[in-house]
Amino acid sequence: MRFTYEARTETGESRTGVVEAVNLPSAIDVLQRNNLIIVEVKPEEEGGFFGKRLRLFDRVKLRDVVIFSRQLSTLFEAKVPATQALKTLAAEAPSQVFREAISDILDDLTAGSQLSQAMAKHPNIFSPFYTNLVRSGEESGKLQDVFVFLADYLERTYALNSKAKNALVYPAFVFTAFIGVIVVMLVVVVPKLTSIFKETGQAIPFYTQAIISLSEFLQNWGILFAIALLAAAVAIWRFIKTDQGRELLDELKIRLPVIGTLFKKIYLSRIADNLSTLVLAGVPIIRSLQITADVVNNRVYRSIILDAAEAVKTGSTISSAFAKYKEISPLLTQMIRIGEESGRLDFILKSVSHFYKQDIDNALENMVGLIEPALIIFLGGGVGILVAALLVPLYNLSSAI
């Protein structure tokens, strides 16, 4: 950050300027080390429209949080004090937003707050799962171990999310390019051939007429149709942001054929992984369930986990509470029961999480393997229909001549 300052030298000379520092205390420290008597220090004002950062794009990537957690655990292992570790990491943070967040945490820590409390003020970066684990580390004196757990967990989450996204990038790109080419053909090429057919007065097949009609529609109403599609997309996006829309979307995710099965495995893996990490860190089981409900990122499963937490409060076991719901697989229920009976719930949950991770990896690989030939068939069929609809009448016309 940049700070403007007004100060005086030891001889009474007035000085003004700009100093770069992680936060305000650091800026003051820099000035005092230069033997300046501070009159005023304040953050530099961002000038004009283009000087302001667009908050819409201000977000911290999961990968950055993973690296931060790993570096913090390493610094704690080296017995570096928390304040010094945060100063070091703030200077190396990859984005301004993250630097500011770490600086705020450092300020709170210096003022006497606990690390977990300071991190909880930034929920867009540190989830309830994250801050509760840090709190458990503070209470048990195992903060270094907790950050190792967090780094491992976030790395697994990041790898899974990246794999799922990468599996969809190529098909999405190819499909978008295909739609673009078809639209250009219908708007630019087909009208020229249509004029030839009309001049000759030749009868054309019904499928060619369908292509011509679609071409005329796009020429006459294409812009309005595009605006209508954009408006519908915005309306759907806004609906999804509501509680009702989010609940409907979460329900669809696990009900859709093929895709729904994959989403279920992802959520079950997340439940097992979160619970395993929390239980291993010494967080009470009811609190572990409540935290897992907040970070599972699906309202259907959130409701199930919260119901299970209430059942556990009344003396029920987790396995019997989960067994009532078809969304929870019998495998997870049975493994949790084994863990409860053997007293090794954290180990069993970790094994289940590993199993689901392998299963998800295999499912994604199979899906990618099926998407490519399906795309080839779809694109080939679309291009074949378009070419046949245009070439058959042209062939008939050349034969007649």
BELMO-V223013 format. One record per backbone hydrogen bond with DSSP energy under -1.0 kcal/mol. NH is the residue of the N-H (numbers start at 0). CO is the residue of the C=O. Records with the same first field share a line. If there is no record, write none. Layout:
NH: CO + CO
This chain:
2: 18
3: 41
4: 16
5: 39
6: 14
7: 36
8: 12
11: 8
14: 6
16: 4
18: 2
20: 0
26: 22
27: 23
28: 24
29: 25
30: 26
31: 27
32: 28
34: 31
35: 30
36: 7
38: 5
39: 5
41: 3
43: 1
56: 53
57: 54
58: 56
64: 60
65: 61
66: 62
67: 63
68: 64
69: 65
70: 66
71: 67
72: 68
73: 69
74: 70
75: 71
76: 72
77: 73
78: 75
79: 74
84: 80
85: 81
86: 82
87: 83
88: 84
89: 85
90: 86
98: 94
99: 95
100: 96
101: 97
102: 98
103: 99
104: 100
105: 101
106: 102
107: 103
108: 104
109: 105
110: 106
111: 108
112: 107
117: 113
118: 114
119: 115
121: 118
124: 121
125: 121
130: 126
131: 127
132: 128
133: 129
134: 130
135: 131
136: 132
137: 133
138: 134
139: 135
140: 136
141: 136
145: 141
146: 142
147: 143
148: 144
149: 145
150: 146
151: 147
152: 148
153: 149
154: 150
155: 151
156: 152
157: 153
158: 154
159: 155
160: 156
161: 157
162: 158
163: 159
164: 160
165: 161
166: 162
167: 164
168: 164
171: 167
172: 168
173: 169
174: 170
175: 171
176: 172
177: 173
178: 174
179: 175
180: 176
181: 177
182: 178
183: 179
184: 180
185: 181
186: 182
187: 183
189: 184
192: 188
193: 189
194: 190
196: 192
197: 193
198: 194
199: 195
200: 196
208: 204
209: 205
210: 206
211: 207
212: 208
213: 209
214: 210
215: 211
216: 212
217: 213
218: 214
219: 215
220: 216
221: 217
224: 220
225: 221
226: 222
227: 223
228: 224
229: 225
230: 226
231: 227
232: 228
233: 229
234: 230
235: 231
236: 232
237: 233
238: 234
239: 235
240: 236
241: 238
245: 241
246: 242
247: 243
248: 244
249: 245
250: 246
251: 247
252: 248
255: 251
258: 256
259: 255
261: 257
262: 258
263: 259
264: 260
265: 261
266: 262
267: 263
268: 264
269: 265
270: 266
271: 267
272: 268
273: 269
274: 270
275: 271
276: 272
277: 273
278: 274
279: 275
280: 276
281: 278
282: 277
287: 283
288: 284
289: 285
290: 286
291: 287
292: 288
293: 289
294: 290
295: 291
301: 297
302: 298
303: 299
304: 300
305: 301
306: 302
307: 303
308: 304
309: 305
310: 306
311: 307
312: 308
313: 309
314: 311
315: 310
320: 316
321: 317
322: 318
324: 321
332: 328
333: 329
334: 330
335: 331
336: 332
337: 333
338: 334
339: 335
340: 336
341: 337
342: 338
343: 338
347: 343
348: 344
349: 345
350: 346
351: 347
352: 348
353: 349
354: 350
355: 351
356: 352
357: 353
358: 354
359: 355
360: 356
361: 357
362: 358
363: 359
364: 360
365: 361
366: 362
367: 363
368: 364
369: 365
370: 366
371: 367
373: 369
374: 370
375: 371
376: 372
377: 373
378: 374
379: 375
380: 376
381: 377
382: 378
383: 379
384: 380
385: 381
386: 382
387: 383
388: 384
389: 385
390: 386
391: 387
393: 389
394: 390
395: 391
396: 392
397: 393
398: 394
399: 395
400: 396
